[in-house]
Amino acid sequence: YYLRFIAPPTYERPANATDALPAHVRLNLRTPTIAEYLDLFASVGWARHVPSMEQALRNTLVGVVAVDTRDGDRAIGMARCTGDGKYYMFWDVIVRPSHQGQKIGAAMIETTLNELRKRGAPDGAFVGLFTGKPGFYERLGFKKDFGMHRAL
């Protein structure tokens, strides 16, 4: 069985959401470099395949990279979103394990959703993702749904 998560028809920021990021963390609205992408994947133990990762980066509509300013602006997190104007998907939402639990992931999701709105995503647009951590996304307003997928 697989779960698919979608956002409600109109997004409402949860009442308990906070803007408090550590002072040394900065969010950059950009696609990560391939080196950052590979490093972040390695930090969470995800499989890496450079040709498909390069293509994925090229297909990114909105990217957010979190950096630690104490460490020479080293990438400590990223979120990537693709979309066609009506349907959007989050991919590769990663926070380096050493920096988890500091609101970085939530801030990257919020930043991406705000950017989609700025770019004209219509009210009720589908925003989906696949995850092994549904509780995190439910706190951000995503709802469980039934979904299907298959491998090639």
Secondary structure, 3 states (H helix, E strand, C coil): CCEEEECCCCCCCCCCCCCCCCCCEEEEECCCCHHHHHHHHHHCCCCCCHHHHHHHHHCCCEEEEEEEHHHCCEEEEEEEEEECCCEEEEEEEEECHHHCCCCHHHHHHHHHHHHHHHCCCCCCCEEEECCCCHHHHHCCCCEEEECCCCCC
